[in-house]
């Protein structure tokens, strides 16, 4: 199944919003993310919408790939090392588990701190 450019953008934005609870700036602010790539990825024999982004502050992982499994309405998460090799992978991650799964695996936080005036 191939998705159009508009559909790919829609799925990518949805994945980013679900991962960051709508605060996409957290990727850059909290993780030092420089690149967010939106693309189709061959996963389990099907072309699926996906995003990938780099992040710093982890010795084991350098990239995260999130793949939307359209038929199941769940995600796959892959954590890759600096050479692009998949080190850790999760299949069937629900949208509300994306953020906590990322933090659990990497030890990094994606929630922007709230600054309150004194």
C-alpha positions as CSV (number, residue, x, y, z in Angstrom):
1,X,0.0,0.0,0.0
2,X,1.5,3.3,-1.1
3,X,0.5,6.6,0.5
4,X,0.4,10.0,-1.1
5,X,2.7,12.8,-0.1
6,X,-0.2,14.5,1.7
7,X,-1.1,11.3,3.6
8,X,2.6,10.8,4.5
9,X,2.8,14.3,5.9
10,X,-0.5,13.8,7.9
11,X,0.8,10.5,9.4
12,X,4.2,12.0,10.2
13,X,2.7,15.0,12.0
14,X,0.3,12.7,13.9
15,X,3.2,10.5,15.0
16,X,5.2,13.5,16.1
17,X,2.3,14.9,18.0
18,X,1.6,11.6,19.8
19,X,5.2,11.1,20.6
20,X,5.7,14.6,22.1
21,X,2.1,15.3,23.3
22,X,1.9,18.1,20.8
23,X,5.2,19.7,21.7
24,X,7.3,19.0,18.7
25,X,9.9,21.5,19.9
26,X,10.8,19.1,22.7
27,X,12.7,16.9,20.2
28,X,15.1,19.7,19.5
29,X,15.1,21.3,23.0
30,X,15.4,18.1,25.0
31,X,17.2,15.7,22.7
32,X,19.2,18.0,20.3
33,X,17.3,16.5,17.3
34,X,18.6,18.0,14.0
35,X,16.7,15.9,11.4
36,X,13.2,14.5,11.3
37,X,12.7,12.4,8.2
38,X,9.2,11.5,6.8
39,X,9.2,8.5,4.4
40,X,7.7,5.2,3.4
41,X,9.3,2.2,5.0
42,X,9.0,-1.5,4.0
43,X,7.9,-3.2,7.1
44,X,6.5,-6.8,7.3
45,X,6.1,-6.8,3.6
46,X,4.1,-3.6,3.3
47,X,5.1,0.0,2.6
48,X,4.1,2.0,5.7
49,X,4.4,5.7,6.7
50,X,7.3,6.3,9.0
51,X,9.4,8.9,10.7
52,X,13.0,8.8,11.9
53,X,15.0,11.3,13.9
54,X,18.4,11.5,15.4
55,X,19.0,12.4,19.1
56,X,22.0,13.0,21.3
57,X,22.8,12.2,25.0
58,X,22.5,8.4,24.6
59,X,25.6,6.2,24.3
60,X,23.7,3.2,23.0
61,X,21.2,4.7,20.6
62,X,21.5,7.5,18.0
63,X,18.3,7.2,16.0
64,X,14.6,6.3,16.5
65,X,12.4,5.1,13.7
66,X,8.6,5.0,14.2
67,X,6.5,3.1,11.7
68,X,2.7,3.3,11.5
69,X,1.2,-0.1,10.8
70,X,-1.9,1.0,9.0
71,X,-3.7,-2.4,9.0
72,X,-3.3,-2.8,12.8
73,X,-3.5,0.9,13.7
74,X,-0.5,0.5,16.0
75,X,3.2,1.5,15.7
76,X,6.5,-0.2,15.6
77,X,9.5,1.5,17.3
78,X,13.1,0.8,16.3
79,X,16.1,2.2,18.1
80,X,19.3,2.3,16.0
81,X,22.9,2.7,16.8
82,X,25.3,5.2,15.1
83,X,25.8,2.8,12.2
84,X,22.1,2.5,11.5
85,X,21.8,-1.0,12.9
86,X,18.5,-1.8,14.8
87,X,19.5,-2.5,18.4
88,X,16.1,-2.6,20.1
89,X,12.7,-3.0,18.4
90,X,9.1,-3.1,19.6
91,X,6.1,-4.2,17.5
92,X,2.5,-3.2,18.3
93,X,3.1,0.0,20.4
94,X,-0.1,1.9,20.9
95,X,-0.2,5.7,20.4
96,X,-0.4,6.5,24.1
97,X,2.7,4.4,24.8
98,X,5.1,6.1,22.3
99,X,6.4,8.7,24.8
100,X,6.8,6.4,27.7
101,X,8.4,3.6,25.6
102,X,11.0,6.1,24.2
103,X,11.8,7.3,27.8
104,X,12.0,3.7,29.1
105,X,14.4,2.6,26.4
106,X,16.7,5.6,26.1
107,X,16.4,7.1,29.6
108,X,15.7,10.5,28.0
109,X,12.7,12.7,28.7
110,X,10.5,14.2,25.9
111,X,8.3,16.3,28.2
112,X,9.2,20.0,28.2
113,X,9.4,21.3,31.8
114,X,6.9,23.9,32.6
115,X,8.4,27.2,33.7
116,X,6.4,29.2,36.3
117,X,7.0,32.8,37.1
118,X,8.1,33.3,40.7
